[in-house]
Amino acid sequence: MQNIRSFLEAIKFSHTIFALPFALLAASLAFRESKFEPIKIVWIILAMVGARTWAMAINRVVDAQFDALNPRTSSRAVASGSISKKSMLLFGFLGAAVFILSAFALSTVAFYCSIPVLLILASYSYTKRFTFFCHYWLGLCLSLAPLGAWVALRGTLPTQLFLLMGGITSWVGGFDIIYALQDVHFDSQNGLNSIPSRWGSETALWIARVSHIVAALFFAAFGVVYHLGAVYFIGLFAAVVLMIQQHMIVRKGSLENINFAFFNLNGWIAVLLFLAATLSIWFEPVS
């Protein structure tokens, strides 16, 4: 059990909360006009767990050399040597296997898409080496969660869902820029790309603010297109308040509370949007 906890902590398993609610939100939309199948929800959750495990295991192995040099990340399991690269890779491939199996159980289309999705998720770990838009690539990776759930359940590609994906991409990109403020000097000195290291902390914060404004607009447009009711927009308002709060925390000039802004507030934003949308889908009449 201690070894399992070490692996889960190494891949920040708890951060699954950022993407899983949006996969379940898409599932709620998919089931709005079809029979509800609880077993498919189980497979979606397993797919998300597998994808998260794969993506973060690859990230920890690929970034181990930089993590070992960075005082903030040098204690991470692979960087410190407490978990070997081989063991972490095996853990990652176990997650990939769970993801592929879950996709197969959901639908043939999902199974065919599983390998390309795994490659996209793994590619994020390399983006800081060649583009400062890495924050938005991370957002794109997380935005695949609702798209994957919808495709697995319905087998179609609704263009309207791209509004939700745009919201997720902008929201994640914004808060990842804030998180990257902790490594602005390290990234600059080691040739790693990020918006803070490219344009400085002050400009980066403005880009993060604009990103979150764009995210709010995308989320609002998503609610309008899918005819979500007042409950959803009340939840969206609360989510926007939390976005503003994390900017207020960072605006004070201290990086000590970035982890609170990054995990706690953004975790609540994802959960709020899922609950508000799902309640609206199931309990408010479609206008």
Secondary structure, DSSP 8 states (H G I E B T S, - for coil): -HHHHHHHHHTTGGGGGGTHHHHHHHHHHHHTTS---HHHHHHHHHHHHHHHHHHHHHHHHHTHHHHHHSTTTTTSHHHHTSS-HHHHHHHHHHHHHHHHHHHHHH-HHHHHHHHHHHHHHHHHHHHTTT-TTHHHHHHHHHHHHHHHHHHHHH----TTHHHHHHHHHHHHHHHHHHHHGGGHHHHHHTT---HHHHH-HHHHHHHHHHHHHHHHHHHHHHHHHTT--HHHHHHHHHHHHHHHHHHHHHHTT-STTHHIIIIIIHHHHHHHHHHHHHHHHHHS---
